[in-house]
Amino acid sequence: MPKILSDALVKMYRAQGFTSAVDALAPEETRRYRAELEAWEASMGHTLDFPEKSKSYLLFDWADAIVHHPKVLDAVEDLIGPDILVYHSTMWIKEAQSPSYVLWHQDGAHFYLDPPRHVTAWVALSDATVEAGCMHMIPGTHTRGWLEHYDAPHGHNMIRRGQGLRGFEDQTGIPVPVLAGQLSLHHTMTVHSSGANNSGDRRMGFGISFIPTDVRPTGRATPSALLVRGQDRYSHFLPEQRLRPGTEMSEAAVAAHRHANALFRSLQDAGFARA
């Protein structure tokens, strides 16, 4: 029996490759995590961006709390089982009235993991409505295998390499709006995109790549991952350590974050070289 997802949502994920919105964070938690993130931005004088937006759970208390949040993990466990790693995460921020977008793509196309059981939990720290540029999904595409991506870097494209899929330009997909504190879940092969934020607030979503511990990286480079629930009996990844209280943005945390991101990038670069 599922811990938090309804039977209907589990069936929706299996059949369509994604779920609609699920309640996860309490309102006070959502406000606190957003406030902590924005306080850091104010102290730095700029929006959270690379490299801190990637694998943020190794740097910030708010991100560590989200990847370990019981309701987030319960929802993920309902889909991939009780032994769970965080492989990667990205904080997606579209400023109010921003033209930023993400082309149609599959999350795992450049992750080089096998088997493809990775699930993305997209946790909203602000309302991601249709007006705000929420994600749009194309149902059933998770059954089509890996599709060939191309690179189209652009100043408004939120994916640095600009990965996209040809042949989907005329698709609109199904919008998956999520309110602050809610999450949605989608399969690593599900084709999805998002458009401009035409609302008056920032659209802030924390995309977390969860995998069961039996998934392994392919290729010569061995990346790292963080065990967040259960046991890792396989040791396919170099182990990351949970951020300890009082060590946010410490010298040790920054060094661990830099190393983990370098390992992640090395696997991607090796995969691109093979391709």
Buried (B, 14 or more C-beta within 10 A) or exposed (E): EEEBBEEEBBEBBEEBBBBBBBEBBEEEBBBBBBEBBBEBBEEEEEEBEEBBBBBBBBBBBBBBBBBBBEBBBBBBBBBBBBBBBBBBBBBBBBEEEBEBBBBBBBBBBBBBBBEBBBBBBBBBBBBBBEBBBBBBBBBEBBEEEEBEBEEEEEEEBBBEBBBBBEEBEEEEBEBBBBEBBBBBBBBBBBBBBBBBBBBEBBBBBBBBBBBBBBBBBEBEBEBBBBBBBBEBEEEBBEEBBBBEEEBBBEEEBBEBBBBBBEBBBBBBEBBEEEE
